Amino acid sequence: MKMGQIKLCHIQVLPLLSGVQRVMLEIIRLLDRERYEVTVICKDEGALTEILWQQGVKVMTLSCLDRNINPIMDLKTFGEFVKIFRKEKFHIVHTHSTKPGFLGRVAAKLCNIPVIIHHVHGFGFHEFSSSIWTSLLLLLEKIAGRGSDRVIFVNDEERELAVRKGIVPPEKAITIYNGVNLKTFNPSKKNAGKFIREELGIPSNHYVIGFVGRFWEQKDPGSFVEIVKILIQEYKVENVSFLMIGDGHLKKTIEKKILEYGLGGKLHILGWRNDNENIYPALDLFVLPSLWEGMPLTIIEAMASGIPVLASDIKGNREVIIEGETGFLLPAKRPDAFANIINYRLFRNENLMHYMGEHGRKRAEKLFDGEANMMKIIEIYRSCLQEKGILPELNGVSI
């Protein structure tokens, strides 16, 4: 560590490159590395850690850190956090999501870490959670919230809920929307979309509907397959192709459904891609039937690319999509409702599709500029450090 550097630790579980990790990476990318020494703690090595190493970020892996509740492993994880914090003496600990948020914040408070920040990327309880699970997580959030200097929310709905439930006082709760690179995700990339269609053998006159996301319960990829089935077998739509970009433990279940429904020639699974900025321009419509969200980057990416969006009417989504202007919000677990609006309102309605795509891009430019939004988080680091009187200046320059 260089003299006068701020020691910052980010904690999150999975070494994937999905929403939480990409938000964290953007924060790290924008930091002045002369002023911040960054450490990331996660469960194990993977795509995320490869990028972090390339960026010169110190990575610590804890195999005991897991998403699911396991009292023995959780106590071990807590103990490891305490050891690390006492040794490293971080100035800031920034936790992400539920499990790291609870264990990390409590351990940081015990170790007198000066600045403790938690990032809620969507609470672990939601509309489909049991009352017992919701009550347990509310209690844990309240306990950890007492030791937080700031709690960052990605949507106003959950920030207001947290204040109302006494999880965090209003002066410590702040909403900072997720965002994307507006140059990378851009409607001008239509030629890249044409290339993707040609690569997949999709005829130029086909209407293309796509899903991008993990094949996990949260994203409900099974409902997307049901939407495809209804459109093809009940509404008898023609000249239409469907793409699913993603992977996860439900992949075999999804593939089995596709085979069972006889959709193999229409629905293509592309797996994880590193060029999603080229995938969106290949679409006419983006669909995300999630059961719960914080604020999905994929919806923002689609809108920034000028693509209309259909998504579940749930927290997070409601603050991204403007009904009838940038897309439509529909009940979760209702593939019939999604298929109905595609068939009767959107299919081949070029004027409406163009209108929503154009307004989606404008909304992304106004609210979801990734760099501008993540700089707000770095400003929180500065203000919290100044509140604690810790290194308010570095070599005469305000940090």
Backbone torsions as a table, in degrees:
resi	resn	phi	psi	omega
1	MET	NA	133.7	177.6
2	LYS	-77.4	153.1	-179.2
3	MET	-56.9	128.4	176.0
4	GLY	85.7	-0.3	179.8
5	GLN	-71.7	149.0	173.1
6	ILE	-87.6	127.8	178.3
7	LYS	-93.0	114.7	-175.7
8	LEU	-115.9	132.1	177.8
9	CYS	-122.0	124.4	171.8
10	HIS	-101.7	138.0	177.6
11	ILE	-126.1	125.5	171.6
12	GLN	-152.8	166.0	-168.1
13	VAL	-85.1	-64.2	-165.0
14	LEU	-87.5	142.1	179.4
15	PRO	-88.8	36.3	-179.8
16	LEU	-88.4	-178.4	174.5
17	LEU	-121.4	53.2	176.3
18	SER	-101.7	-162.9	-168.3
19	GLY	-54.8	-53.6	-176.6
20	VAL	-58.4	-46.6	-176.7
21	GLN	-66.8	-37.3	-179.1
22	ARG	-69.8	-34.8	174.7
23	VAL	-63.3	-46.3	179.6
24	MET	-61.3	-42.9	179.7
25	LEU	-61.3	-38.3	-179.8
26	GLU	-67.9	-38.9	176.0
27	ILE	-60.1	-48.0	-178.6
28	ILE	-62.8	-41.2	-179.8
29	ARG	-59.3	-36.1	-175.1
30	LEU	-85.0	-10.8	180.0
31	LEU	-69.4	144.8	170.8
32	ASP	-76.5	106.8	-173.2
33	ARG	-73.4	-10.3	171.6
34	GLU	-73.8	-24.2	-175.9
35	ARG	-104.0	-22.4	-177.2
36	TYR	-121.8	129.4	168.4
37	GLU	-99.7	121.9	-170.5
38	VAL	-110.2	133.7	172.4
39	THR	-123.8	139.2	175.0
40	VAL	-120.1	129.6	174.5
41	ILE	-107.7	127.8	175.8
42	CYS	-145.9	-179.8	-172.4
43	LYS	-69.1	-51.3	-178.2
44	ASP	-156.4	-174.7	-176.8
45	GLU	-82.2	154.7	-180.0
46	GLY	178.1	-159.7	-177.8
47	ALA	-58.2	-38.1	-179.9
48	LEU	-63.8	-47.8	-176.0
49	THR	-65.9	-31.1	176.6
50	GLU	-59.4	-45.5	179.7
51	ILE	-66.6	-42.4	-179.5
52	LEU	-61.4	-42.2	178.6
53	TRP	-62.4	-41.1	178.8
54	GLN	-61.4	-30.2	-179.2
55	GLN	-89.5	4.0	178.7
56	GLY	75.7	23.8	179.6
57	VAL	-90.6	136.1	176.4
58	LYS	-74.3	130.0	-178.9
59	VAL	-117.8	132.9	172.9
60	MET	-119.4	129.2	179.0
61	THR	-108.4	138.5	177.2
62	LEU	-126.5	105.9	-178.2
63	SER	-64.9	-21.7	-179.6
64	CYS	-78.8	-12.9	179.8
65	LEU	-78.5	116.1	-174.9
66	ASP	-135.9	159.1	-179.4
67	ARG	-73.8	-34.1	-175.2
68	ASN	-85.9	152.9	178.9
69	ILE	-73.6	125.5	177.6
70	ASN	-147.7	99.1	-172.1
71	PRO	-49.3	-43.5	-177.9
72	ILE	-66.5	-49.9	-179.3
73	MET	-67.3	-32.9	-180.0
74	ASP	-68.6	-39.3	176.0
75	LEU	-64.0	-39.3	178.0
76	LYS	-64.3	-43.1	178.7
77	THR	-61.4	-44.6	178.9
78	PHE	-58.1	-44.6	179.0
79	GLY	-62.4	-39.1	178.2
80	GLU	-65.8	-40.7	176.8
81	PHE	-58.7	-46.0	-178.9
82	VAL	-59.8	-45.1	179.0
83	LYS	-59.4	-47.0	-178.0
84	ILE	-64.0	-45.7	-177.2
85	PHE	-63.9	-40.4	-179.9
86	ARG	-67.5	-33.6	-179.9
87	LYS	-77.2	-46.1	-172.0
88	GLU	-82.4	-26.8	179.7
89	LYS	51.9	57.7	178.7
90	PHE	-65.8	149.9	171.8
91	HIS	-84.1	-34.5	-178.2
92	ILE	-132.7	132.0	167.7
93	VAL	-115.5	123.2	-178.6
94	HIS	-118.1	108.3	-177.7
95	THR	-97.9	152.2	-178.8
96	HIS	-127.0	129.9	173.9
97	SER	74.1	-179.6	-163.4
98	THR	-68.2	-60.7	-174.8
99	LYS	-63.4	-53.5	176.6
100	PRO	-60.9	-31.6	-179.0
101	GLY	-64.2	-40.2	179.6
102	PHE	-77.4	-58.0	-176.5
103	LEU	-62.9	-42.1	-177.5
104	GLY	-66.6	-42.2	-178.6
105	ARG	-69.9	-42.2	-179.8
106	VAL	-64.5	-42.5	178.5
107	ALA	-64.9	-40.3	-180.0
108	ALA	-63.9	-40.0	178.5
109	LYS	-65.0	-43.4	179.1
110	LEU	-60.2	-34.7	-177.1
111	CYS	-92.7	9.5	177.1
112	ASN	58.8	38.1	172.2
113	ILE	-63.9	128.2	-173.6
114	PRO	-61.0	-45.5	-175.9
115	VAL	-122.0	121.9	-179.7
116	ILE	-120.5	120.0	-177.9
117	ILE	-124.4	134.5	176.7
118	HIS	-118.6	141.6	-177.9
119	HIS	-116.0	111.6	179.1
120	VAL	-89.8	107.7	178.5
121	HIS	-94.5	26.8	-173.2
122	GLY	117.5	120.2	-179.8
123	PHE	-60.0	155.0	178.5
124	GLY	-73.4	-9.0	174.4
125	PHE	-111.8	150.9	-174.5
126	HIS	-158.4	-170.6	-174.9
127	GLU	-57.7	-27.9	-175.3
128	PHE	-102.0	7.8	178.9
129	SER	-82.1	153.0	175.2
130	SER	-72.9	158.7	-179.9
131	SER	-65.0	-34.5	179.4
132	ILE	-65.7	-46.6	179.2
133	TRP	-61.6	-43.9	179.8
134	THR	-62.0	-44.0	-179.8
135	SER	-63.7	-40.9	179.4
136	LEU	-62.8	-48.1	-177.9
137	LEU	-67.9	-35.1	175.7
138	LEU	-60.1	-42.7	179.1
139	LEU	-62.1	-46.5	-179.7
140	LEU	-63.1	-40.7	178.9
141	GLU	-63.8	-38.7	178.5
142	LYS	-64.8	-42.7	179.9
143	ILE	-61.6	-49.7	-177.9
144	ALA	-70.1	-31.3	-178.1
145	GLY	-63.1	-28.6	-178.6
146	ARG	-63.2	-28.0	-177.9
147	GLY	-99.4	10.3	-176.3
148	SER	-94.2	136.4	174.3
149	ASP	-81.4	-34.1	173.2
150	ARG	-147.2	146.3	170.3
151	VAL	-122.4	120.7	-178.0
152	ILE	-97.3	129.3	177.4
153	PHE	-112.8	149.2	179.5
154	VAL	-96.7	-1.5	172.2
155	ASN	-148.7	153.0	-177.3
156	ASP	-69.5	-32.2	-176.7
157	GLU	-59.2	-44.5	-179.2
158	GLU	-76.1	-31.9	174.8
159	ARG	-62.0	-45.7	179.8
160	GLU	-64.6	-38.5	176.9
161	LEU	-62.3	-44.3	-178.4
162	ALA	-62.7	-41.0	178.5
163	VAL	-67.6	-43.0	-178.5
164	ARG	-64.0	-36.6	-178.0
165	LYS	-87.2	-0.3	178.4
166	GLY	77.5	20.6	178.4
167	ILE	-71.9	-38.8	-177.6
168	VAL	-149.9	141.1	177.2
169	PRO	-69.0	150.7	-174.7
170	PRO	-57.4	-32.9	-177.3
171	GLU	-71.7	-15.1	178.8
172	LYS	-104.4	-2.4	-178.3
173	ALA	-101.6	131.0	-178.9
174	ILE	-141.1	140.6	176.2
175	THR	-99.5	125.9	171.6
176	ILE	-131.0	112.5	-178.0
177	TYR	-64.4	148.2	168.0
178	ASN	-64.8	163.4	178.9
179	GLY	-155.2	172.4	-179.4
180	VAL	-132.9	169.0	175.4
181	ASN	-76.0	110.7	-174.0
182	LEU	-73.8	-14.0	174.2
183	LYS	-83.4	-37.2	179.3
184	THR	-69.8	-46.2	179.3
185	PHE	-99.3	104.1	-167.8
186	ASN	-149.7	138.6	-180.0
187	PRO	-62.2	-17.3	-177.9
188	SER	-70.2	-6.2	-176.3
189	LYS	-91.7	29.9	-179.0
190	LYS	-58.9	-35.3	-179.9
191	ASN	-63.5	-36.4	176.8
192	ALA	-64.2	-37.5	177.1
193	GLY	-64.1	-39.8	178.0
194	LYS	-63.0	-39.1	179.3
195	PHE	-63.9	-41.8	178.3
196	ILE	-61.3	-43.7	178.8
197	ARG	-60.2	-44.6	179.6
198	GLU	-64.5	-40.9	179.1
199	GLU	-59.0	-36.3	-178.2
200	LEU	-91.9	-2.0	-179.9
201	GLY	72.6	28.5	179.2
202	ILE	-87.3	122.1	179.8
203	PRO	-56.8	147.0	-175.7
204	SER	-64.5	-22.9	-178.7
205	ASN	-90.3	4.2	-178.7
206	HIS	-81.8	142.8	171.9
207	TYR	-86.2	124.6	-173.4
208	VAL	-112.8	125.9	179.7
209	ILE	-115.8	132.6	-174.7
210	GLY	-131.3	156.7	175.7
211	PHE	-127.1	133.6	174.7
212	VAL	-128.7	122.6	179.7
213	GLY	165.9	169.2	177.3
214	ARG	-68.6	144.6	175.3
215	PHE	-85.4	67.4	178.0
216	TRP	-124.0	165.5	-178.0
217	GLU	-55.8	-38.4	-176.7
218	GLN	-55.3	-43.4	-175.3
219	LYS	-83.4	-11.3	178.4
220	ASP	48.8	56.9	179.4
221	PRO	-63.4	-24.7	178.0
222	GLY	-60.8	-35.0	178.2
223	SER	-66.2	-33.1	177.3
224	PHE	-63.1	-41.9	177.8
225	VAL	-62.7	-39.6	178.0
226	GLU	-63.9	-38.4	177.2
227	ILE	-60.3	-45.2	179.1
228	VAL	-60.3	-45.5	-179.6
229	LYS	-59.0	-46.3	-178.6
230	ILE	-63.3	-44.0	-178.7
231	LEU	-62.5	-42.1	-175.9
232	ILE	-81.5	-44.5	-172.2
233	GLN	-89.9	-29.3	179.9
234	GLU	-99.2	-46.4	-178.7
235	TYR	-88.6	-9.5	176.1
236	LYS	56.1	38.2	179.6
237	VAL	-67.5	145.9	-179.5
238	GLU	-123.3	163.8	179.2
239	ASN	54.0	48.9	178.9
240	VAL	-137.5	141.1	177.4
241	SER	-127.7	155.3	-176.1
242	PHE	-129.5	138.2	179.5
243	LEU	-122.9	138.7	171.9
244	MET	-122.8	118.0	179.7
245	ILE	-110.2	117.7	-178.6
246	GLY	153.9	-177.6	-179.9
247	ASP	-161.1	172.7	179.6
248	GLY	150.3	180.0	-171.6
249	HIS	-70.0	-11.9	177.1
250	LEU	-91.9	4.6	-174.2
251	LYS	-58.7	-45.3	-178.7
252	LYS	-63.7	-38.0	177.0
253	THR	-62.4	-42.3	179.4
254	ILE	-64.9	-45.3	-179.9
255	GLU	-62.4	-37.7	178.2
256	LYS	-64.4	-41.3	178.0
257	LYS	-63.2	-43.7	-179.3
258	ILE	-60.3	-43.2	178.8
259	LEU	-66.3	-44.7	-179.5
260	GLU	-60.8	-39.2	-178.0
261	TYR	-86.2	-4.3	-179.8
262	GLY	68.2	38.9	-175.7
263	LEU	-103.0	6.9	-174.1
264	GLY	-53.1	-36.2	-178.3
265	GLY	-80.5	-12.0	-175.7
266	LYS	-108.0	-34.1	-173.0
267	LEU	-109.6	118.8	-177.0
268	HIS	-107.9	128.0	173.2
269	ILE	-98.7	120.0	-175.4
270	LEU	-100.7	-6.6	-176.9
271	GLY	72.6	-168.7	177.2
272	TRP	-70.5	139.9	176.6
273	ARG	-125.7	149.0	174.7
274	ASN	-100.2	8.2	-177.1
275	ASP	-128.8	44.1	-178.6
276	ASN	-60.9	-23.5	176.3
277	GLU	-63.1	-20.8	175.5
278	ASN	-94.2	-19.7	179.7
279	ILE	-73.4	-46.9	-176.3
280	TYR	-56.5	-43.2	178.8
281	PRO	-64.8	-13.9	176.3
282	ALA	-81.6	-10.1	-176.3
283	LEU	-96.5	153.5	167.2
284	ASP	-98.7	-26.9	-177.0
285	LEU	-149.2	137.3	176.1
286	PHE	-107.9	134.7	-177.3
287	VAL	-126.8	130.1	177.1
288	LEU	-136.6	100.7	-176.0
289	PRO	-92.0	38.9	-175.4
290	SER	-55.1	155.1	175.2
291	LEU	-90.9	-30.9	174.7
292	TRP	-154.0	154.5	-178.7
293	GLU	-151.5	164.5	166.5
294	GLY	-97.4	-71.8	168.8
295	MET	-157.7	98.9	-171.7
296	PRO	-67.5	126.4	177.3
297	LEU	-63.8	-31.4	-176.3
298	THR	-63.4	-38.6	177.0
299	ILE	-64.2	-42.6	179.4
300	ILE	-64.9	-41.0	178.3
301	GLU	-61.0	-44.2	179.3
302	ALA	-62.3	-46.3	179.7
303	MET	-62.8	-42.5	178.6
304	ALA	-62.7	-27.7	178.5
305	SER	-85.6	0.8	178.3
306	GLY	79.4	27.7	-178.1
307	ILE	-108.9	129.3	175.9
308	PRO	-62.7	153.8	-173.8
309	VAL	-129.3	136.4	166.7
310	LEU	-112.8	128.7	-178.3
311	ALA	-148.5	165.1	179.1
312	SER	-67.0	146.1	178.9
313	ASP	-83.9	80.0	-177.0
314	ILE	-135.3	170.1	178.5
315	LYS	-54.5	147.4	-178.8
316	GLY	88.9	-61.8	178.8
317	ASN	-58.8	-36.6	-176.7
318	ARG	-65.5	-21.0	179.7
319	GLU	-95.6	-6.3	177.8
320	VAL	-98.3	-49.0	-173.6
321	ILE	-91.5	134.0	170.7
322	ILE	-100.1	117.3	-175.2
323	GLU	-53.6	123.2	176.6
324	GLY	78.7	-7.4	-178.7
325	GLU	-110.3	-42.8	176.4
326	THR	-116.4	-5.5	-179.5
327	GLY	163.1	-159.2	179.8
328	PHE	-136.2	147.3	175.7
329	LEU	-108.4	132.3	-175.3
330	LEU	-132.6	158.5	-178.6
331	PRO	-60.7	137.8	174.8
332	ALA	-65.1	154.0	-179.8
333	LYS	61.3	27.1	178.4
334	ARG	-128.6	69.1	179.6
335	PRO	-58.4	-27.5	178.3
336	ASP	-63.8	-37.4	179.3
337	ALA	-68.0	-39.7	177.2
338	PHE	-62.9	-48.3	-178.4
339	ALA	-62.6	-38.5	-178.6
340	ASN	-61.6	-47.3	-177.0
341	ILE	-71.5	-31.9	175.4
342	ILE	-64.0	-46.0	-176.2
343	ASN	-69.2	-43.0	-171.7
344	TYR	-97.7	-20.7	-176.9
345	ARG	-113.2	-33.3	-168.7
346	LEU	-110.9	-36.4	-173.5
347	PHE	-57.9	116.6	178.9
348	ARG	67.1	11.8	176.3
349	ASN	-90.1	80.0	-171.6
350	GLU	-63.2	-36.7	-179.0
351	ASN	-63.7	-46.5	179.9
352	LEU	-66.5	-41.7	-179.8
353	MET	-62.0	-43.5	179.4
354	HIS	-64.4	-42.7	180.0
355	TYR	-59.8	-47.9	-177.4
356	MET	-69.0	-38.6	177.9
357	GLY	-62.6	-42.6	-179.7
358	GLU	-65.0	-44.6	-179.3
359	HIS	-72.4	-29.3	174.8
360	GLY	-63.4	-43.1	177.8
361	ARG	-62.0	-44.3	179.8
362	LYS	-61.4	-39.9	-179.9
363	ARG	-67.8	-38.8	177.4
364	ALA	-62.3	-42.3	179.3
365	GLU	-63.3	-35.2	-176.4
366	LYS	-76.9	-40.6	-169.2
367	LEU	-118.2	-21.1	-166.9
368	PHE	-124.0	39.5	173.1
369	ASP	-76.6	111.0	-173.0
370	GLY	-57.8	-45.4	-177.5
371	GLU	-65.6	-45.1	-179.6
372	ALA	-61.9	-41.7	-178.0
373	ASN	-70.9	-39.8	179.9
374	MET	-70.9	-27.8	175.6
375	MET	-63.8	-26.7	176.3
376	LYS	-64.6	-33.0	178.7
377	ILE	-70.6	-40.5	177.4
378	ILE	-63.4	-34.3	176.4
379	GLU	-66.2	-33.5	175.2
380	ILE	-63.7	-41.6	175.7
381	TYR	-54.5	-48.4	-177.3
382	ARG	-61.0	-47.5	-175.7
383	SER	-67.3	-38.3	178.6
384	CYS	-66.4	-41.4	177.8
385	LEU	-62.2	-40.7	179.6
386	GLN	-67.6	-37.5	177.0
387	GLU	-60.5	-36.1	-178.8
388	LYS	-86.9	-3.9	179.4
389	GLY	69.5	28.1	-177.6
390	ILE	-102.8	116.1	176.6
391	LEU	42.0	61.3	179.7
392	PRO	-64.0	-20.3	177.4
393	GLU	-136.9	149.4	177.4
394	LEU	-124.3	113.9	-177.3
395	ASN	54.2	38.5	176.7
396	GLY	81.2	1.2	-178.2
397	VAL	-114.8	130.4	179.8
398	SER	-62.7	135.6	178.4
399	ILE	-93.5	NA	NA
